[in-house]
Amino acid sequence: MRGQDPAGLRVTAMRTLFALGLAGWLALIFGIASAQQADPVRIVPRLTGTAPPMASEHIPPLGRPIVDDVRRMRNYPEQPPVIPHSIDGYQLTLNANRCMDCHRREFTEGSGAPMISVTHFQDRDGQVLSDVTPRRYFCTACHVQQTDVAPLVPNTFQDAHDVGRKP
């Protein structure tokens, strides 16, 4: 047969078979690797307990709030103070902030509550505003209610005053 090159056809067929074989091996290798990565337990240990991911689990009740109104010592500079009273039922929305009923400058004398820090009146550029800056409006983003519960993790924190040389 004229115009046909049997040697050329064989080379093309061998190249095709080699490419298919290589693709098969690569698919097998990547398939095994992806199957091993699909198991999240092997990558990251579970931090949420032993329940299956989509199962409903009993949530323990919140701890009893400490309501003695005693101001707690802070552990480090610039630590937001904890809330020493119950805030159950406090409305904290875009339109209302019940915390301001006592902690706003105008109301501290009558309520006896400490005034909010002057830093809450500064915007991100350092400009002092006449009212609480929007980024400091939602108090519970930084301040937490003090509760009477055991710590979730062991704590070996030592105050800087207690560490180091003693005079």
Secondary structure, DSSP 8 states (H G I E B T S, - for coil): -TT--HHHHHHHHHHHHHHHHHHHHHHHHHHHHHHHHT-HHHHS--SS-SS-TT---------EE--S------SSTT----B-S--TT--BSSS-BTTHHHHSGGGHHHH------GGGGB-TTS-B-SS--GGG--GGGT--B-EE---SS------GGGSS---
